[in-house]
């Protein structure tokens, strides 16, 4: 009875052809638990990125780590401390693909959780010394960056096609949930802790999601599609049957298993036992693969150039620039910002990702984010807050725009980019594609984290130019999505080759009517974009 009620609710929320035709048993508790277990790695990402922005505003941390009174010198030191994590994340994202293809998704996630914990121990024990703080954040970053590649791949390879957007989007939900918890921990320590413990406690608490990742992944099965690549076909079918909550001879399992077999056979016929460099060559020399890699990379560049992680990391500083006074008050505002992000992300995953679709969500949020950023920038330029005076009405509107920006980002550019990067590549290139996308994300995250403190001091009075720059990027992203990004909701992973004009895909001429109907329906819903979507050009 519970399953029936749950499926009725799910069918009302998710509107696509696959949801209407696939058996209800596949939406059992196992697939949700598996996705949540893996996404604790994403929580490490959000937690680690967000906690440091509040920590560097705490007086004991400033005193122990030698923050000077000079604005530019203080901004430079803060940027160095923050961006070291992103530098490590870039390295982790680069090495993740060959490791996860060799050792599997499950055990690599367990391994990176231990790496993150090692780095957090160093950060917590640094006690005023910059060198171990830098090294600890670099090591943690390597683990977080690797997890950012493996998480979406693991979840997308296990998710039913009809709710793949929802489950893969859980990655973004866990990011913002980790960030929200970190924001409130920072606020609580500013009220209730004294001395060194004010910053040691939040730094140490970064280890909680890594511990949960390690423990939960020990209880999970390996990805069935990775098992298929290792020729462990019996295990593949058994895991698939267990995750889908159906018997191994059920027509749905037989069909999905056959599609996996067909795709593996086609890839091996084309590639044989390809090495990492062979796969890299395959990605960049075959047009359909290159299109997908470039879309994933550009989406991640756009995601960072919205300015979202500038606000995530430096939210307390930004709120002060908008007229919020007092460390505790700015940290409280940051906590509210975190709640807005989590709530908005939940709304997107439940009602938009697999219903409205990824493409339309990216389009309208590009414009909405740009408008919010432009208002903030123009307010700071025309009527900047004055120290010691109350925030004017226009200033409160600017604060509301910060919260609206957070909501708009979670309605599209936050979760949708990770969904695209993990679902559009061919199976043999999935981990490599996500690795490139995640490395790009971390590279531009590093650029933004390193530049923003200085920009807020130097790019116009009160840093108003910073908001105008990010707003301009948001508007330009609309053009890219309109011309180059296809809709993918409801389309199975094995049918992505056809969507991107790859004619040797395993599904060509051998599709079930269910998949064919779902694919044609989705492509046709992009605003008469069918021909554009099949022949994507970059």
Buried (B, 14 or more C-beta within 10 A) or exposed (E): EEEEEBBEEBBEBBBBBBBBBBBBBBBBEBBBBBBBBBBBBBBBBBBBBBBBBBBBBBEBBBEBBEBEEEEEEBBBBBBBBBBBBBBBBBBBBBBBBBBBBEEBBBBBBBBBBEBBBBBBBBBBBBEBEBEBBBBBBBBBBBBBBBBBBBBBBBBBBBBBBBBBBBBBBBBBBBBBBBBBBBBBBBBBBBEEBEEBEBBBBBBBBBBBBBBBBBEBBEEBBBBBBBBBBEEBBEBBBBBBBBBBBBEBEBEBBBBBBBBBBBBBEBBBEEBEEBEEEEBBBBBEEBBBBBBBBBBBBBBBBBBBBBBBBBBBBBBBBBBBBBBBBEBBBBBBBBBBBBBBBBBBBBEBBBBBBBBBBBBBBBBBBBBBBBBBBBBBBBBBBEEBBEEEEEBBEEBEBBBEBBBBBBBBBBBBBBBBBBBBBBBBBBBBBBBBBBBBBBBBBBBBBBBBBBBBBBBBBBBBEBBBBBBBBBBBBBBEBBEBBBEBBBBBBBBBBBBBBBBBBBEEBBBBEEBBEBBBBBBEBBBEBBEEBBEBBBEBEB
